[in-house]
Amino acid sequence: MKKLLEGEKLEEYARRLGVDTQGDAITCSSMGRHKRADDSELQRRVIEAERSIREHQLWIIALISAISSMLSAVIALFATFSN
């Protein structure tokens, strides 16, 4: 298991992934939001973003695999009936 990033490196990596680095909304205040989420919250968001990216990549691989299987079956069927 890889070591979790902290501080500036974590914030920079989160931005590269497109993760919101701002903190939660402040209730009963006109300020709006905290300037930055704490490290544990950013780590959770980064892990979730990485998981989402990984799932998307695996979905594409599964789709390519299914298409190639169907193509292989069609070619085999064509080869069988063309003789």
C-alpha positions in Angstrom: 0.0 0.0 0.0 1.4 3.4 -0.9 2.0 6.1 1.6 -0.7 8.8 1.7 0.4 12.3 0.7 0.1 15.2 3.1 0.3 19.0 3.0 1.2 20.8 -0.2 2.0 17.7 -2.2 -1.5 16.3 -1.3 -3.1 19.6 -2.4 -1.1 19.7 -5.7 -2.0 16.1 -6.5 -5.7 16.7 -5.7 -5.8 19.6 -8.0 -4.2 17.5 -10.8 -7.0 15.0 -10.3 -9.6 17.7 -10.4 -10.6 17.2 -6.8 -12.2 20.1 -4.9 -9.6 21.2 -2.3 -11.9 23.6 -0.5 -13.3 22.7 2.9 -16.9 22.1 3.8 -19.5 24.9 3.9 -19.5 26.9 7.1 -22.9 27.0 8.7 -24.3 30.3 10.0 -21.6 32.4 8.4 -21.2 34.8 5.6 -17.7 33.6 4.7 -19.1 30.7 2.7 -16.4 27.9 2.9 -13.2 27.0 4.7 -10.1 27.9 2.7 -8.9 24.3 2.4 -10.1 20.9 3.5 -8.0 19.2 6.1 -5.6 16.5 5.0 -7.8 13.5 6.0 -10.7 14.9 4.0 -8.5 15.6 1.0 -7.0 12.1 1.2 -10.5 10.6 1.2 -11.4 12.7 -1.8 -8.2 11.8 -3.7 -8.7 8.0 -2.9 -12.3 8.3 -4.3 -11.1 10.1 -7.4 -8.4 7.5 -8.0 -11.0 4.7 -7.6 -13.3 6.4 -10.1 -10.5 6.7 -12.6 -9.5 3.1 -12.1 -13.1 1.9 -12.5 -13.5 3.9 -15.7 -10.3 2.4 -17.2 -11.5 -1.1 -16.2 -14.9 -0.5 -17.8 -13.2 0.5 -21.1 -11.0 -2.7 -21.0 -14.1 -4.8 -20.4 -15.9 -3.2 -23.3 -13.0 -3.8 -25.6 -12.8 -7.4 -24.5 -16.5 -7.9 -25.1 -16.3 -6.4 -28.6 -13.2 -8.5 -29.5 -15.0 -11.6 -28.3 -18.0 -10.8 -30.4 -15.8 -10.1 -33.4 -14.0 -13.4 -32.9 -17.3 -15.3 -32.8 -18.5 -13.6 -36.0 -15.2 -14.5 -37.8 -15.4 -18.1 -36.5 -19.0 -18.4 -37.7 -18.1 -16.9 -41.1 -15.1 -19.3 -41.4 -17.3 -22.3 -40.6 -20.0 -21.5 -43.2 -17.7 -20.4 -45.9 -16.1 -23.8 -46.5 
